[in-house]
Amino acid sequence: MGACGSALMKPCLGETDVRYDANYPKTIVETDARWEKLTGYFKVNVTSFDPVDGGAAQPGPYIESVIQTHSSPFDASRTIAFYNHTVDGSRLIVNRYYFKPPAPFGFCQIPFEPPAMNAQPGSTCGVNGQVDFAGVYASLTHEHDGTLKIGRATGSYANSEDGIWDTGEGSYAKLTDDSTFEFSFVRPDEFSSVSSFVFFDDDTASLSAVHTTIPMQRIVSANTATMVRISEEEFLAGIEEYNEAFQVPQPIQAPMTSDEVAKYDGTFPAEEDWCGGVMSDVSCTPSPYVEPDAQMKGGVIALFVILGVLLFSSVALFFHRKAIDTQKKRYKEHFIRGIARNITISDSAGRVSPEQLKKEFDHIDKDKGGTISKDELKTFLKSGKVGDISDKDVEAMWAAIDIDNSGEVDFVEFIAFLGSCGTEFESISKEQKAMSKAEKLKYASQRLSTRCLVMPPDVDKSADEEKEGEENA
């Protein structure tokens, strides 16, 4: 019948629900060009606050086997970060390096009880700084709502020993207005983290982040930052600069590349992770939203129903009329064939003399009342000499011959009915002409026997009187 959206079919579902639109863009920038603002290299100056008193965040001791998240033995109040945000078709790849300067002198003088220490193994408190890597990997989804699903976080964002966190449901990156991007990380029953990037122009933005622990029901850290766009060369030079400036130990120094971290080798999502593993990247997974089979418009369905009813009615009427015409022909031929047993017919009623027709009328009118009743007609038709006729055909013929519905048929109605039997007269006349000599003799004999059986009353009376006179003599 045609595809959806054609003249006879309902509009495609994809016209009102973009999830079903097979032609919807499958790259991030095509869905919304504003994502280009977030791509590129940035230098970020981060300020962390104590969520209790609102002052600058303070360093905390290092404890082996305890994952360092928002407290560490470094100066957390002035972190320098370098961001590399890459949009690759339908995928967003985020690599970030956070440089923390050495802890202040006063912190290094605090005597901590073991296993707590004022420096990580391989570092000297107040001398060596730290660099943390964090990765975020997100892709467009088949929801086609502009939201990117974050499927994996790595490094310091993973909050795990192996440096990998496959986020599951609930973590996303999206545009909230013309200049604001929001990243949300949710680990059910554990923590929630929301970061907002507000761009003042294409090259500068502010950043705010709040991290909440759900079991403790409190904010564990809050950060603000300024972001400035830089070139790749400045990005690499900045990493080299702060590796040296903060005297980051060689084993944990940030790599001198923009997208490789040896420490977290193997954490980057493999193709199978993007394509149905931890994410359902639109570029390599089938959509669960498939345009359903085309459906006909309600008005068109109604039209076809009406046309179907009309067609059915027309066909039914045709066969009904054909059945009626066949019945008419059948009982008319039966009647004319009966008449032909008593009189000689021609190829039309008009060529049979009125006297002959009146004689046949009187023959059928057994009670000589001047009219033919239904019973008299039925007796004539079922005499057995003209073949079988059903009661249904008898009733149909009576309805046709009793024109005034009086229950009696007079001679005028009789003649009128015969006048409608032109085709049947012609047909029976041809039958008679086609008879063999033997059939004609047999036919004549039947006609003669019929006439002899029907004697006028005055003839019967004269014969009886003559016989009585002979006996008296």
C-alpha angles and dihedrals in degrees: 000000000000142000125299113280094033122125095272100034134074118259116277113267087232089068091069102021114048091199088074095045105112090192096055111128115269099200126079096233092047091055091050125356091204089080086077088075091065095049124091137040125321138182110217129196108203127198117192124202134205105246091212104055100010092238127126115301114260128218120255135204125275116242118188115240090018112109110237109228118147101354125056139149094268137085100279095178096079113033119169115209136185119206127200111189116182128185111201108181105289094355133087115204117190122189117178133179120199116198115198119192123230117285117268120264094252093057091052090057093060111106107223123198113240135290083037115082135182092229140033118251109279093025135093118222111247092012109063127052130201139238122202125193123213129182133192125189123190139160142193114268133214089255087085091207096125093255120128117216113225104221102172141020122190141187116013090354091060094063089205137109095245092048095238130111118175098200103207116196127351103039117108149150121221148152112257096183140345094297108016128091123189128202117192126187119188129181105181114245091359116065147332127210127186125185126185126197115197115190118209090187136339094291109034133053143158125236131205127179134181123191119197130189111215100200091051092038095220143099111264097188143000128196140188127189146171120229127204125184115240137175125260089253091054089046092056093041091051092053090052091046096053095041085062100034094053092037092233108193112256097243092059101034116132112258119258091240133082100237113020129088114178093195090062098039109156096026094096109100114262120222092263088054091056094042104059101319109094093341138035100220109195091223095064109021130073116250117246087212107080121172105252122234113290114271124209119243115260092239091050091049089051090049092051090047090052091046089048092051091047091048092047091047091048092049091045091048091048093053091042091053091044090052091049092048090048090050092048091051091047098052093038092053089046091052095045090046088054092051090048088063090067107030137029108255131200131209091280138028090240091066094056112090119249089237092059092047091048089049091053091046090054090047090059092042095078097175091048090230093140094251136070118240125207091253091052091050091047091050090052094047093046095044088117094234095093099042133260123317126185125237088241091058090046091054092047092050092048090053089052098045098041093071098172094041090234094138090244131079117219126198093265091056089045091054092044091053092049088050088061091054099074095126091046093050089052092048095050091043089055090049091055094047090051092055120115119239092260091050090050092051090049091047091050091048090053090049092049093049090051091052094047092052091056106063121176112249094239091055091053091049095051092051092052093050092050092051091049091053092053091053093051092052 
